[in-house]
């Protein structure tokens, strides 16, 4: 979590040396992982008490110490040292500094169906500048792991008899799409969190944790009254060129806190108000999406209606132009017919005049041989009648052709689409719980696409050398230190119980010795008195 500056270097891939062979035998020595698996299979149904060979009083642990204590842990390349803070500020191992295991807290971040609903969708944020972090000689981070407590009588319940306490203790972490499992937190900012100009105090780091947790999962930890500083991890970042920029040597310190979150448990009314707010947001978002889909369908339908109206108007204009063209053609035909008729009449008149001139000379011979004149049929009259009929029919056809196509007027109806969404039903628990809403950027490189994970201490301890990310290393180291804290607490409880038994036995032995001594003294006094009496009698 948190930006501003370079991150831990990626680990180098180093080849492992082959397993050694025995000088006297060809048998290959098994690898440590095979030996561990064999031990697990052999001791699966056994209960063995193992005493750790390393003392709990080692507060500062360097690279070599971690390699000896935790052989399965991949130590980050830039790791410098780890400081155990769980024994207390003065390392007095007092009960006031112990992290309480029994407190009633419940976490809710949704099941498989509701987890996506509880996401807080945010736009992609601009990447923070690294100039200030690069110029600083030291960099400070603050991180938080939230623990879901056990019931008050957890050591008496039947569940403890069937499941180890490490499987009942659960921690809430976040899992990034790109960075994997990690603790919540970020970089200390003097402007936002206060503190000294060069180094923050514990209060400033707590304010950093409150700010980063609020930004990551939308939970306000400002009402937490007790913060346990659990451990510190120190890194040494060597000088390097990172993403085209020069970074000098830098010391980095990450502080881990375990707050007692039972003080921020909501009441039933507050819890229901949060759930109802989430439901309202989901319903409003679903309704807005449905409304947008319906608006898009209406827009498409209106666009189609406008296109149909434009097509109908164009067809009407084309019909008008076709009618005008047909009328012009008819007028041209009529003019041509009139011109033909005038030309034929002129020719007829010229023919009659010519016949008159030639008729006077041939009248005598014509009278002599006068024969009955038979007039041929007059086709011109029939052609005129046919033309009149055609002229009557053609305007009707032109008018029919010029008539625009009728557009079917449809009543405006609501476009068909998905049904209106119903109110969302969440499978949230009935009892009050702290509701987590992880941050989810809609775009970006996946670093700020978070989801909450509730994992047991036993699950956190189930790591291996393949977990090479620096953030995974921090979570695994926290789990190891927390497990050691539980071991120390159990050892102290057993030691105090044995001391009480010893003190009681010593007191009983002392009381028995005193009573025996007092009885022996009384018996000796009585014997001496009897001897004196006997001696007096003998003298007499």
BALUM-416406 format. One record per residue (C-alpha): x, y, z. Coordinates in steps of 0.2 Angstrom, whole numbers, plus 5000, padded with zeros to 4 digits. Layout:
    c1    c2    c3
     X     Y     Z
...
This chain:
    c1    c2    c3
  5000  5000  5000
  5005  5018  4997
  5015  5026  4984
  5029  5039  4984
  5046  5031  4981
  5054  5016  4974
  5048  4999  4981
  5058  4984  4986
  5070  4976  4973
  5064  4960  4964
  5074  4945  4971
  5087  4938  4961
  5084  4920  4954
  5098  4909  4961
  5100  4891  4957
  5101  4879  4971
  5116  4867  4973
  5113  4849  4970
  5109  4838  4985
  5125  4831  4992
  5130  4812  4990
  5137  4801  5004
  5155  4796  5002
  5151  4778  5007
  5134  4776  4998
  5125  4781  4982
  5110  4786  4991
  5105  4804  4988
  5102  4815  5004
  5084  4821  5004
  5080  4839  5003
  5074  4849  5018
  5057  4850  5010
  5055  4831  5008
  5061  4829  5026
  5048  4841  5032
  5034  4832  5022
  5040  4816  5029
  5039  4823  5046
  5022  4830  5043
  5016  4813  5037
  5024  4804  5052
  5018  4816  5065
  5001  4819  5058
  4992  4810  5072
  5005  4813  5085
  5005  4826  5099
  5023  4831  5102
  5030  4845  5113
  5044  4854  5105
  5055  4867  5113
  5061  4880  5102
  5080  4881  5102
  5080  4900  5100
  5076  4912  5114
  5061  4924  5114
  5071  4938  5122
  5080  4941  5105
  5073  4958  5101
  5083  4963  5086
  5085  4950  5073
  5096  4952  5058
  5096  4943  5041
  5106  4928  5048
  5094  4926  5063
  5079  4925  5052
  5088  4912  5041
  5091  4901  5056
  5074  4903  5064
  5063  4902  5049
  5071  4891  5035
  5056  4892  5024
  5055  4911  5024
  5061  4920  5009
  5069  4935  5016
  5068  4951  5006
  5084  4957  4997
  5084  4974  5005
  5080  4967  5023
  5092  4975  5036
  5084  4970  5053
  5068  4966  5062
  5064  4974  5080
  5051  4964  5090
  5040  4977  5099
  5027  4965  5106
  5036  4962  5123
  5031  4981  5127
  5040  4998  5126
  5051  4994  5140
  5053  4975  5136
  5045  4971  5153
  5033  4958  5147
  5019  4966  5156
  5001  4960  5154
  4995  4978  5150
  5005  4977  5134
  4998  4960  5128
  4987  4959  5113
  4970  4953  5119
  4964  4937  5110
  4947  4937  5117
  4936  4951  5111
  4919  4951  5102
  4922  4957  5084
  4915  4952  5067
  4921  4957  5050
  4909  4957  5035
  4916  4961  5017
  4903  4951  5008
  4902  4933  5002
  4905  4927  4984
  4889  4936  4978
  4890  4952  4988
  4909  4955  4987
  4908  4964  4971
  4893  4974  4977
  4903  4980  4992
  4918  4987  4981
  4920  5005  4980
  4923  5009  4962
  4934  5024  4960
  4942  5032  4944
  4960  5029  4941
  4970  5041  4952
  4986  5050  4946
  5002  5041  4952
  5011  5051  4966
  5027  5059  4962
  5042  5051  4969
  5053  5067  4970
  5050  5070  4989
  5052  5052  4994
  5068  5051  4983
  5076  5066  4992
  5072  5060  5009
  5086  5051  5018
  5073  5040  5028
  5056  5034  5023
  5043  5028  5036
  5028  5016  5033
  5014  5012  5044
  5004  4996  5042
  4990  4987  5051
  4983  4970  5053
  4966  4968  5060
  4962  4953  5071
  4945  4945  5073
  4944  4941  5091
  4939  4925  5100
  4925  4923  5112
  4928  4926  5131
  4927  4907  5135
  4937  4901  5120
  4948  4890  5131
  4933  4881  5138
  4923  4879  5122
  4921  4863  5113
  4927  4871  5097
  4945  4874  5104
  4946  4855  5108
  4943  4851  5089
  4953  4866  5082
  4969  4874  5087
  4969  4892  5093
  4980  4896  5078
  4966  4891  5066
  4953  4901  5076
  4963  4917  5076
  4959  4926  5060
  4967  4942  5052
  4960  4953  5039
  4972  4958  5025
  4969  4964  5007
  4974  4956  4991
  4980  4966  4976
  4977  4960  4959
  4995  4963  4955
  5004  4963  4972
  4996  4948  4980
  4992  4947  4999
  4998  4962  5010
  4994  4972  5025
  4985  4988  5024
  4994  5004  5026
  5005  5017  5017
  5019  5030  5018
  5020  5043  5031
  5017  5060  5025
  5022  5075  5036
  5009  5086  5028
  4994  5074  5031
  4999  5065  5047
  5009  5078  5056
  5025  5073  5067
  5042  5079  5066
  5050  5086  5050
  5062  5071  5048
  5055  5057  5059
  5037  5054  5065
  5032  5049  5082
  5020  5035  5086
  5005  5046  5086
  5009  5052  5068
  5011  5034  5062
  4995  5029  5070
  4987  5044  5060
  4995  5037  5044
  4987  5020  5047
  4970  5028  5050
  4971  5037  5034
  4977  5023  5024
  4965  5010  5031
  4951  5023  5027
  4956  5024  5009
  4959  5006  5007
  4943  4998  5015
  4933  5013  5020
  4934  5009  5039
  4937  5023  5051
  4949  5018  5065
  4950  5035  5073
  4939  5028  5088
  4951  5014  5092
  4958  5018  5110
  4972  5005  5111
  4985  5002  5098
  4999  4989  5100
  5015  4992  5091
  5020  4974  5086
  5036  4975  5076
  5047  4985  5065
  5056  4980  5049
  5071  4990  5043
  5076  4990  5025
  5092  4997  5017
  5088  5003  4999
  5105  5004  4989
  5108  5018  4976
  5100  5013  4960
  5092  5019  4944
  5073  5015  4945
  5062  5019  4931
  5074  5031  4923
  5077  5041  4939
  5092  5041  4951
  5089  5036  4969
  5102  5038  4982
  5104  5026  4997
  5089  5027  5008
  5084  5019  5025
  5066  5013  5026
  5057  5008  5041
  5040  5000  5042
  5030  4999  5058
  5016  4986  5061
  5001  4989  5072
  4988  4978  5080
  4973  4989  5085
  4959  4983  5097
  4945  4985  5085
  4931  4980  5098
  4929  4999  5102
  4923  5002  5084
  4910  4988  5083
  4894  4997  5077
  4878  4995  5086
  4863  4986  5078
  4856  5003  5072
  4873  5009  5065
  4875  4992  5056
  4858  4992  5048
  4861  5010  5042
  4877  5005  5034
  4869  4990  5025
  4854  5000  5020
  4866  5013  5013
  4875  5000  5003
  4858  4993  4996
  4853  5011  4991
  4869  5013  4982
  4867  4997  4973
  4849  5000  4969
  4852  5017  4962
  4867  5011  4952
  4856  4997  4945
  4842  5009  4941
  4854  5022  4933
  4861  5008  4922
  4844  5002  4917
  4838  5020  4914
  4853  5023  4903
  4850  5007  4893
  4832  5012  4890
  4837  5030  4885
  4849  5022  4873
  4835  5011  4866
  4823  5027  4865
  4837  5036  4856
  4839  5023  4843
  4820  5022  4841
  4818  5040  4838
  4833  5040  4826
  4825  5027  4816
  4808  5037  4816
  4817  5052  4810
  4825  5042  4796
  4809  5035  4791
  4801  5052  4791
  4815  5059  4781
  4813  5045  4768
  4795  5048  4767
  4798  5067  4764
  4811  5062  4750
  4798  5050  4742
  4785  5064  4742
  4797  5076  4734
  4802  5063  4721
  4783  5060  4718
  4780  5079  4715
  4795  5080  4703
  4789  5064  4694
  4771  5072  4693
  4779  5088  4686
  4789  5079  4674
  4774  5069  4668
  4764  5085  4666
  4778  5093  4656
  4779  5077  4645
  4761  5078  4641
  4762  5097  4637
  4776  5093  4625
  4766  5079  4617
  4751  5091  4615
  4762  5104  4608
  4769  5092  4596
  4752  5086  4591
  4746  5104  4588
  4761  5107  4577
  4758  5091  4567
  4740  5096  4565
  4744  5113  4559
  4757  5106  4547
  4744  5094  4540
  4731  5107  4538
  4744  5118  4529
  4748  5104  4517
  4729  5100  4515
  4726  5118  4510
  4741  5118  4498
  4734  5102  4490
  4717  5109  4488
  4724  5125  4479
  4734  5114  4468
  4719  5104  4463
  4709  5120  4459
  4722  5126  4447
  4723  5109  4438
  4705  5106  4439
  4700  5120  4426
  4711  5112  4413
  4705  5095  4415
  4686  5098  4419
  4681  5094  4401
  4689  5078  4400
  4683  5074  4418
  4665  5077  4413
  4667  5065  4399
  4673  5051  4409
  4663  5055  4425
  4663  5040  4436
  4656  5038  4453
  4668  5044  4467
  4671  5033  4482
  4678  5042  4497
  4691  5031  4507
  4689  5030  4526
  4696  5044  4536
  4709  5037  4548
  4713  5054  4555
  4697  5055  4565
  4700  5038  4573
  4718  5043  4577
  4711  5059  4585
  4699  5049  4596
  4712  5037  4601
  4724  5052  4606
  4710  5059  4616
  4707  5043  4625
  4726  5041  4629
  4727  5059  4634
  4713  5055  4647
  4721  5039  4653
  4739  5046  4655
  4736  5060  4667
  4727  5047  4678
  4743  5036  4677
  4755  5050  4680
  4745  5056  4695
  4745  5038  4702
  4764  5037  4699
  4767  5054  4706
  4757  5050  4722
  4770  5047  4736
  4770  5031  4746
  4760  5031  4761
  4770  5029  4777
  4761  5019  4790
  4759  5029  4805
  4763  5019  4821
  4758  5024  4838
  4773  5029  4849
  4776  5014  4860
  4789  5011  4874
  4804  5002  4866
  4806  4984  4873
  4821  4981  4884
  4827  4973  4900
  4814  4973  4915
  4816  4986  4928
  4828  4980  4942
  4821  4974  4958
  4828  4979  4975
  4845  4970  4979
  4844  4957  4993
  4861  4955  5003
  4865  4940  5012
  4873  4950  5027
  4873  4943  5044
  4860  4948  5056
  4872  4952  5070
  4882  4969  5070
  4898  4968  5061
  4912  4980  5054
  4908  4982  5036
  4923  4983  5024
  4922  4991  5007
  4938  4988  4998
  4945  5001  4985
  4943  4996  4967
  4950  5007  4953
  4941  5004  4937
  4957  5006  4927
  4976  5006  4930
  4989  4993  4933
  4979  4983  4946
  4989  4988  4961
  4974  4997  4968
  4961  4984  4964
  4959  4977  4981
  4948  4963  4989
  4948  4958  5008
  4954  4942  5014
  4951  4934  5031
  4964  4921  5034
  4969  4912  5050
  4986  4912  5058
  4989  4894  5053
  4985  4900  5035
  4998  4914  5036
  5011  4902  5043
  5008  4891  5028
  5021  4900  5017
  5036  4893  5007
  5051  4899  4998
  5041  4903  4982
  5033  4918  4991
  5046  4930  4985
  5036  4947  4986
  5042  4959  4999
  5024  4962  5005
  5022  4943  5007
  5038  4942  5017
  5031  4955  5029
  5015  4946  5032
  5024  4929  5034
  5036  4937  5047
  5022  4945  5056
  5014  4928  5057
  5030  4920  5064
  5032  4933  5077
  5013  4932  5082
  5015  4913  5084
  5030  4916  5095
  5021  4928  5106
  5007  4915  5108
  5021  4902  5113
  5028  4914  5125
  5012  4918  5133
  5008  4899  5135
  5025  4896  5142
  5023  4910  5155
  5006  4903  5160
  5013  4886  5162
  5028  4893  5172
  5017  4903  5183
  5005  4888  5186
  5020  4877  5190
  5027  4891  5202
  5011  4892  5211
  5011  4873  5213
  5029  4874  5219
  5025  4888  5231
  5011  4878  5238
  5021  4862  5240
  5035  4872  5248
  5023  4880  5260
  5015  4863  5264
  5032  4855  5267
  5037  4870  5278
  5021  4869  5288
  5024  4850  5290
  5042  4852  5295
  5037  4865  5308
  5023  4854  5315
  5035  4840  5316
  5048  4850  5324
  5035  4857  5337
  5029  4839  5340
  5046  4832  5343
  5051  4846  5355
  5035  4843  5365
  5039  4825  5367
  5057  4828  5372
  5051  4840  5386
  5039  4827  5393
  5053  4813  5393
  5065  4825  5403
  5052  4828  5416
  5048  4810  5419
  5067  4806  5421
  5069  4819  5435
  5054  4812  5444
  5061  4795  5444
  5078  4800  5450
  5071  4809  5465
  5061  4794  5470
  5077  4783  5469
  5086  4795  5480
  5072  4794  5493
